[in-house]
């Protein structure tokens, strides 16, 4: 009889396992190709190339801080980026303000970001191997590393010079630390992610689900310590400005009130809700999104036997935090790769794995109507054909981005997996074909 320690061991014939690997590898290869298309599009087809726009804003804010000037919401003369993070985060960019040129500073930041993504890949590989209870092949290790560094979301993050790779490292490191019994380290890492991006604070609910009370205590202590340090360094007035900026400008609620532009790369559920219920207040969209995700969270939190069980709960927790927040953008899906990739390698049920691959593949190609129209125009597509394509594409992508459609498929897979395993004996909760 299968024991608890055998839950994550794949005992199927090697032929079936290789077939699954082939499908996952195809998704990873597609993601790598898709990531290379991002710079090609912006360099060859787009009217504007927003290279380092966000990094310009971060470095500009650091320069203002060093000069003793206000920096909350500050925007540089070039680009559309603004400083949107908690005040204490600006300290991470002070070293880049010391560079004499923007080019040098951005090059250094790019090296750091790539290094952080490589580290994320190493941590994800360790999680995958923990799930499968066997080493990955060199091919899979290479594919996972290249994928995490070059996928569509990472390409945007690197191109813009954003801080997201640091958040990815803390999320991956926090999960792995918790699985290894290092609760204090996990709590500190998750708290660092929350200090930077705020939304990971919901991981606290997942930690409670794990009954990781030391991790919760460590996270709270780290967060409170960061707040105290921030007030000590920046004072009350800077934090008052930040709170006002986040609530009344950065929340992006007003975007949903007037209907979200189909070419605006938002990830939030506010997009489809604003199409379905245009007469409602944007505040109502937050409430509806939260209510819609409550049963998903409840179902996916119902079992904690295997690593996969805990990855499913972790994934839906992170997904919920992104989809109910009006300010999230498509590239924020990069955080979801930390729990998603191990699930691609770890879930054995063929139908569930295939559907998960489909959802992941859709997520990786976040094309917008204007981009499709631009490509059709550059290809000299006949006007009737171009108009026909856009008449279909525009309403579909106005309702939701391709990434959101894919992510909703992924969430449905998580729910399906959890519902299925509730009826499977405890010893076999990870399932094998034919169960």
C-alpha positions, 0 to 999 in steps of 0.5 A: 500500500502507498504510504504518505512518503510515497505520495509525490513519487511518479510510478507510471511507465517511463513512456507515459512520463516522457510524454508528459515531459514533452508537453511541458517542455513544449510549453516552456519552449513556447514561452521562451520564443514568446519572450523573444518576440517582446523586444522584437515587437517594440524595436521593429513594430511599435511606435514607442519603445518604453525601454527602462521607463520604470527604472528611470522613475526609480532612479529619479526617485532615489536622486530626489531622496538623496537631494532631500526632495519629495519623491512619492509619485515622482515621474522623470522627464522621459517615460511614463513611470512613477514612484509607486512603492513604499518609501523605504523601498527607495533605499534599494535604488540609492546605489543606482543614483550614484552612477554618472549615466542612466545607461550605466545604472540601467545596465547594472540593474539589468545584470542584477535582475537577470541574476535574481531570475536565475536564482529564482530558477534554481529555487523553482528547480529545487521545488520541482525536484521536491515535488517529483522526489527525483532529480530533473534532467539537464534538459529540463533544468536548462529549459526552466532556467531559460524560461524563467529568465526570458518568458514574456513577463520577464522580458517586460520586467527586464526591459522596464527595469522593474523590481519584480525579480526580487519579489520572485526570489522572496516568494520562491525562497519563502515557499522552499524555506517553509517546506524545509521546516525553516519557518522563521526564514520563510516569514522574513522572506514573505514579509520582504515581498509584502514590504515591496509590493504590498499584495503578498500580505495575503500570503499570511492567510496561506501561512495560517492555512499551513499552521506556520505560526512561527512564520506568521510571527516572523513576517509580522515582526519583519513588517512592523520593523520595516514600518518603524524603520521607514518612519524613522528615516522618512518621517510622517509627512512622506508616509501621509503622501504615500497613503494618499497617493496609493488610495486616490491615484495608484488604485486605478479605480477610476480606470474601471469607472470609465471602462478599461481601455482594451489596449491597457494591459491590466490583469485584474478582474475589474476588466470583465466586471466593468464590461458585464456591469458598467453601471456599478461603482468600481468599488463594487468590482472589488467586492464582487471579485473578492466574493467570487474568489472566496469559494475557490480559496475555500476549496483549494485550502481543503487538503494539505497532504502533499507538496502539490496540495500546498502549491495549489493553495499557494497559487490560488492565494497569489492569483486571488491577490492579483485578480481582486486588485485593480492596479495589477498589470499583465507582467505581474503574472511573473510571480505566479510562475513560482508555484505554477511551474512545479505544478506543471511537472508534478500533477500526474492526472493527464487531463488536468496536466494538459489543461494546465499546460493550455492555460499556462500557454495562453497566459504567456502571450498577452497580445492586445488589440492594437498590437494585433492590428499593428502586425496585420497592418505591417503584413499588408493584410487586406482591409476586409480581412483586417477589419474582420479579424479586429471585429472579433478580436477587439470585443474578446480582448476588451472583456479580458486579456489573453493572460486573464483567460489563461489564468482563469483556466489555471484557476479552474484546473486548481479547483478541479484537481482539489475536487477530484482529490477529495474523493481519492483515498488519502494515500493516493491524493496525487493520483495516477492515470486510470484512477 
